[in-house]
Amino acid sequence: MVDPRRRNRQLALFLIGVLLLNFPVLPIVDAVTLPGGVPLTPYFLLAAWVAIIAGAALVAARND
């Protein structure tokens, strides 16, 4: 059975991922451009994806 603290961490990670990859944040990031007209969106999506995977690895590796 899953520890309640681990389940809460997993739920928090999921909710952070949903927030980062959906409506409130993504249109704001989409409006920003880097110098030279390069859109920030692909870099943000890659960074968010890596952060979610790293967070999942940390949650899975913790032994509480």
N, C-alpha and C positions, 0 to 999 in steps of 0.2 A: 504494500500500500504506500502511496506517495505521502511524504511528510507535508503537513499543512503549510509550513513555511516555504518549502520548495514549490508547492502549488501556487502560493501567493506570488513568489518571484516569477514563476512562469507566466502567470496571468498579467503581472505588471509588465513583463517584457513584451507580451502579445499586445497589450493596450498601447504601449509606447510605439511599437511597430505600426500598428493601425493608425495612430495619430501622425506619425512621420510620413506615411505613404498614402495619405488620403487628403480630403478636401481642405482642411484648415491650413495646412502647411504647404502642400504642393503648389497651389496657385501663387502663393507668395514667392516661393523659390523660382517658379517658372517666369516671373516678371523680372527677376534680376539677371543681368548679363555681366560677364567678365569683360575686361578690356579686349577690344578687337571684335566685339559682338558675339563672343562665344557664350552660349547659354549655360547657366549654372546647373540646370536640372540633371543632366547625366552624372555629373560629379556628386551632386547631393544624393541621388538615388544609389550610386555605388557606395558612398560613405555610410548611408543609412543601412543598406543591406549588410555591409561588413560589420557594422556595429551590432546589428540584431544577431548575426551569426556568432560573433564573439560573446555577446551576452548569453546566448543559449548555451554555448560551450562552457562558460563560467558557471551557469546555473546547474548544468548537468554534472560538472566535475566537483562541485562542492559536496563535502561530506559533513553534514550537520547531524 
